[in-house]
Amino acid sequence: MDPKTRKMFQVQVSDAEKAMEVLNILMGEETEPRKEFIFENAKKVRDIDW
């Protein structure tokens, strides 16, 4: 990442255990849990990069 154009944000997590659970679902090798998570939470999204 080019240091001149990148943006860095500090993220604070209030529930580390829940954050790890979600991260494992989204980044894990199994696709079915990820698909279920996306379908269940798609309408809750407020900010998407597009």
Secondary structure, 3 states (H helix, E strand, C coil): CCCCCCCCCCCCCCCHHHHHHHHHHHHCCCHHHHHHHHHHHHHHCCCCCC
